[in-house]
């Protein structure tokens, strides 16, 4: 049985967007460092984290635009 989620407040959306952007750049730096030391598995993990945070940030941005 699926329950519908409550919409997030604008303040929560903004905090989530900022958190996702910060996490994206941290994953980018760690991915570059792992590439430099030839740690392919960890670099692949950071690329996956970057993809997920980019999608989350895009979703937050869309929700913020829709509310205005």
Steps between C-alpha positions, in 0.01 A plus 500: 500500500661823384452824688533838333782714633445850633652773285815657639504857620696757296756524780553122499530499119766770514695314771480176300616677184800655677591165660483322164717760328763480775495119489535509120817708516647288780437186292656671197820582692519150651438346158787698349730404788405133463563519126843643568599205721330255259227384739243414235233348724494797737500741207201314354324533835560875504360529147189315621468738798541797264222366275258448788571840658463673163159337451396594855614860452309522172186369670535753784554781251187400307293489819628845601410646159154343504417656837578857388 
